[in-house]
Amino acid sequence: GAVVSQHPSRVICKSGTSVKIECRSLDFQATTMFWYRQFPKQSLMLMATSNEGSKATYEQGVEKDKFLINHASLTLSTLTVTSAHPEDSSFYICSATGHAGLSLYEQYFGPGTRLTVT
Amino acid sequence: SQELEQSPQSLIVQEGKNLTINCTSSKTLYGLYWYKQKYGEGLIFLMMLQKGGEEKSHEKITAKLDEKKQQSSLHITASQPSHAGIYLCGADPEYGGATNKLIFGTGTLLAVQP
């Protein structure tokens, strides 16, 4: 149980285009989802926290107009990188927390999405 | 803001050897998590520690949180190639994990040579 999926696993896009990454909780309701990015050989950096039905809370230094987050349902959150540039190339990971018997302190991570902007 | 520093940054050990990874916080830890990550993949939850002096074990991995709750160690006994990966410590930045947010340590890359 407590599986989180991400789609796509890899995406290559041209500079200036937008790309959407989906994060789904497959067998539980995710009241809160988190989006992280990870550069090569570096740790995960929290980008934003999204709660179902409300606006995402962005960490300092993260452009909310560039990284659009939508958490429309208890099982789906999307991250849209708008007008992508090569410096946006990174590994994006989502995680989710929820109820239904799961520890509130435990986050379940998706497998990540490798974004390459050419 | 809270910062988590891990040491060593990278580690290469021979199969069968023991090893220890440390995670040091600039502030008191109210919840400390250990994760393992294969390169280019998601994170696998290992253990969570909350109380000062707490120690947990799972198979050949033991994690401890010191009494002052500012340092945690992860110890692997008789390492195997399957232990190779990136180990990350994570912590709640706020007391009680009210936000469920996690900040992560700098990471430790472990390689196990057969």
Interface residues (C-beta under 8 A of the other chain):
Chain A: V4 Q6 T32 F34 Y36 K41 Q42 S43 L44 M45 L46 T49 F91 I93 S95 T97 S103 L104 Y105 E106 Q107 Y108 F109 G110 P111 G112 R114
Chain B: G31 Y33 Y35 G40 E41 G42 L43 I44 F45 M48 L88 D92 G97 T99 N100 K101 L102 I103 F104 G105 T106 G107 L109
